[in-house]
């Protein structure tokens, strides 16, 4: 998923699933958190990928945060955090 995000946001790709959650459509945030929990938490919880697939089947759509630029023409320091 992170490599996919590198293609979508080559100028500032997210480096973790948590960072990716900030960038994507809100419908995919909770399923992505469940995946991160399954990958990195202790325990044998199961993970169901269908909700994440349903949220991302059309692509890693940005969360609707428009890119803004400062009045002096500089790009924002953290553009994906809106």
C-alpha positions in Angstrom: 0.0 0.0 0.0 2.8 2.4 0.8 4.4 1.8 -2.7 1.0 2.5 -4.2 0.9 5.7 -2.3 4.3 6.6 -3.6 2.9 6.6 -7.1 -0.1 8.7 -6.1 1.9 11.3 -4.0 5.4 11.1 -5.4 6.4 14.5 -4.1 5.6 13.6 -0.4 4.7 9.9 -0.1 3.4 8.7 3.3 6.0 6.5 5.1 3.6 4.6 7.4 0.1 3.3 7.4 -0.8 6.0 9.9 0.5 8.7 7.6 -1.4 7.1 4.7 -4.6 7.3 6.8 -4.3 11.1 6.8 -4.1 11.2 3.0 -6.9 8.9 2.0 -10.7 9.0 1.8 -12.3 8.9 5.3 -14.1 5.6 4.5 -10.8 3.8 4.4 -9.3 5.1 7.6 -10.9 2.6 10.0 -10.2 -0.4 7.8 -6.6 0.8 7.4 -6.2 1.1 11.2 -7.5 -2.5 11.5 -4.8 -3.6 9.1 -2.1 -1.7 11.0 -3.3 -3.3 14.2 -3.2 -6.8 12.7 0.3 -6.2 11.3 1.9 -4.7 14.3 0.0 -5.5 17.5 0.6 -8.6 19.6 -2.1 -11.2 19.5 -3.8 -13.3 16.9 -6.7 -11.1 15.9 -8.0 -11.8 12.5 -8.2 -9.2 9.8 -10.9 -8.9 7.2 -9.7 -7.2 4.0 -13.1 -6.7 2.4 -13.9 -3.3 4.1 -10.5 -1.9 3.1 -10.9 -3.2 -0.5 -14.4 -1.7 -0.7 -13.1 1.7 0.4 -10.0 1.7 -1.9 -11.2 -0.3 -4.9 -11.4 2.9 -7.0 -7.9 4.0 -5.9 -6.2 5.9 -3.2 -8.4 8.9 -3.5 -7.2 12.0 -1.6 -9.2 12.9 1.4 -10.4 16.1 -0.3 -7.8 18.4 1.2 -7.0 21.0 -1.5 -3.4 21.9 -2.0 -2.8 25.4 -0.7 0.2 27.7 -1.3 1.3 30.6 0.8 1.0 34.1 -0.5 4.7 34.2 -1.2 4.5 31.1 -3.4 6.1 28.6 -1.1 4.5 25.2 -0.9 3.1 24.2 2.5 5.4 22.4 4.9 3.0 19.5 5.5 0.7 19.5 2.5 -1.0 16.2 3.3 -2.1 17.3 6.7 -4.3 20.1 5.3 
